[in-house]
């Protein structure tokens, strides 16, 4: 016999799981159990105040909230005050800091040009672009068709190799199709209407989502260790879908992870000219450096600064699904299991084997909640 019964079980205390738990607690009288294998809530959004510097940092890499969805924006307002923040990214190329995504400023700085109008930028891009007479099949073709060979070789190709351990030609078109190319002077990394950070951080935001007395949270608990001892009316799983169906004997899906090297600089205001600086070259073994002191939701002032060198790796916690033909075909087989299984619902990036921004993860969870409450759920 099970030790406990809960109307709803949620596996994972990250953003996706928090939305599901919060919605059930806020709109029903159902009991909710949240099971989290880590020692903290928040998933990859988890942030905290660094003891040495008193700077708010993220344990698993920078998270910048942005959305075009008013529905999502209105939803997250319930759980935190928000600080307006327009995120900008720089890349070091040939000793110069250039803005990312590519825009007029990027090509003027990098190539010593003097483009002064949108029309001139359009003409420059058209001259550089490689045109294909077939549907684009990989990310190399996507990048070459949008920015041409020169930008591809210095920006897109080396960064992609370091991030994915694959060339853009080995990755599906969606990887580089996500990166905008602008014909104006817009240095913003995102162009969405709503861009902000939770004033007290993401951990506080998600903690507020878990406030209901209907929600029970078990940290340091692996769902697969306890699932035979609990009884759940419905279960929502936000971990890797191939982990859930490991007993089926299929090959594992491929993920990329990140490792972080922390460095503190005493009595230094800032280490670099922005919060995120990419290093798209094959000489340095890190992809980017993040300096959290630049972010406006800091709680304390600090005389020091702290940076994190990010390196992409195949080992560690899964972060990014690898979108190539092998993995997409394999995921379809896992999806067939999911669609034929009446006792489990899959939510979030890893469970759907699809890259989601934070707002997309929230929207995915909100839609899933509505679908399952109305009994019209299907994995897509």
Buried (B, 14 or more C-beta within 10 A) or exposed (E): EEEBEBBBBBBBBBBBBBBBBBBBBEEEEEBBBBBBBBEBBBBBBBBBBBEEBBBBBBBBBBBBBBBEBEEBBEBBEEBBEBBEBEBBBBBBBEEEBBBBBBBBBBBBBBBEEEBEEEEBBEEBBEEBBBEEEEEBEBBBBBBBBBBBEEBBEBBBBBBBBBBBBBBBBBBBBBBBBEBBBBBEBBBBBBEBEBBBBBBBBBBBBBBBBBEEEBBBBBEEBEBBEBBEEBBBEBBBBBBBBBBBBEEEEBEEBBBBBBBBEEEBBEEBEEBBEBBBBBBBBEEBEBBBBBBBBBBEBBEEEBEBBBBBBBBBEEEEBBBBBBBBEEBBEBBEEBBEBBEEBEEBBBBBBBBBBBBBBBBBBBBBBBBBBEEBBEEEBEBE
